[in-house]
Every structure is written in structure tokens, then in C-alpha cells.
Amino acid sequence: MKLNYKSLATPAVLAFTLLIGATDVASAQGRRGRGQEPSQESSQQTQEQKDKRQAEQEARRAARQQQQGQRQQAQQTRQNERQSERQQTIQQRAEQRGQREA
């Protein structure tokens, strides 16, 4: 007995296509269902998590700004010290020259 595989392939492909289509529709409906009616408790938890993340971000931002301010202040202090040392060196050399000439 000969089987005509071509005639069996067409219904198999159609059945497979219908199965995939039905699965996609069911998944999409499930996503829509979850998105349309969030429970009040879930919404509140989400808002609390969002607030917590925002507070953490603000705390990190404030810490970074404080560190940056401290670095800038330290850099300014070092520059002032170097400038003062240079001025002292210049003054000492001028005094030494004045003593030699006198």
C-alpha cells in the first residue's frame, strides 16, 4: 500500500499553524489580562519600590556631590600650599641675593 506523503503534509502544516496561532493568541490575552487589572496591593508595592529606588538614587547622588566637593576643596588647598611655597622660595632667594650684594 502506497502512502501519498504530499497529501499528509498539507493537513499537518495547517494543524501546526493553527496550534501556533492559538498559542500566540492565548499568550497575548494573558499579557493583556495582567496589564489591565493590577491589584491595588500590587500597585502599592510597585510604588513603594519605585520610591525606595528613587530615594537610594538621590542618596547616591548626594554622596557623589559631597565627595566631588571634598576633592575640589582638597585640590584647592594643595594649589594654595604650592603657591605659598613658591612665594616663600622666591622671597628667600631675593633675601639671599640682597645679602650677597650687601
C-alpha positions in Angstrom: 0.0 0.0 0.0 1.4 3.3 -1.1 1.0 6.4 1.0 0.8 9.8 -0.5 3.0 11.9 1.8 2.2 15.1 0.0 -1.4 14.8 0.9 -0.5 14.1 4.6 1.9 17.1 4.7 -0.7 19.7 3.9 -3.1 18.9 6.8 -0.1 18.5 9.2 1.2 22.0 8.3 -2.3 23.5 8.7 -2.7 21.9 12.1 0.7 23.1 13.2 -0.1 26.6 12.0 -3.4 26.6 13.9 -1.7 25.4 17.1 1.0 28.1 16.9 -1.7 30.8 16.2 -3.8 29.6 19.1 -0.8 29.7 21.5 0.1 33.2 20.4 -3.5 34.4 21.0 -3.6 32.8 24.4 -0.3 34.4 25.4 -1.3 37.8 24.2 -4.6 37.6 26.1 -2.8 36.6 29.2 -0.5 39.6 29.0 -3.4 41.9 28.4 -5.2 40.5 31.4 -2.3 41.0 33.7 -1.8 44.5 32.4 -5.4 45.7 32.6 -6.3 44.9 36.1 -3.4 45.3 38.5 -4.4 44.8 42.1 -4.3 47.7 44.4 -1.8 45.9 46.7 0.5 45.2 43.8 0.3 48.8 42.6 1.1 50.0 46.1 4.1 47.6 46.3 5.3 48.8 42.9 5.0 52.5 44.1 6.9 51.7 47.3 9.7 50.0 45.3 9.8 53.0 43.0 10.0 55.4 45.9 12.7 53.3 47.5 14.8 53.2 44.3 14.4 56.9 43.9 15.5 57.6 47.5 18.5 55.4 47.0 19.4 57.2 43.8 19.1 60.6 45.5 21.3 59.4 48.4 24.0 58.1 46.0 23.8 61.4 44.0 24.2 63.4 47.2 27.2 61.3 48.3 28.8 61.8 44.9 28.3 65.5 45.1 29.8 65.6 48.6 32.8 63.6 47.5 33.3 65.8 44.5 33.1 68.9 46.7 35.7 67.4 49.1 38.0 66.6 46.2 37.7 70.1 44.8 38.4 71.6 48.2 41.5 69.3 48.7 42.7 70.3 45.3 42.3 74.0 46.0 44.1 73.5 49.3 47.0 71.8 47.6 47.2 74.6 44.9 47.3 77.2 47.7 50.0 75.4 49.5 52.2 75.1 46.4 51.7 78.8 45.6 52.6 79.7 49.1 55.7 77.5 48.9 56.7 79.2 45.6 56.3 82.6 47.1 58.4 81.7 50.1 61.1 80.3 47.9 61.1 83.4 45.7 61.3 85.6 48.9 64.2 83.5 50.3 66.1 83.8 47.1 65.6 87.5 46.9 66.8 87.8 50.5 69.9 85.7 49.7 70.7 87.9 46.7 70.3 91.0 48.8 72.7 89.7 51.4 75.3 88.8 48.8 75.1 92.2 47.3 75.4 94.0 50.6 
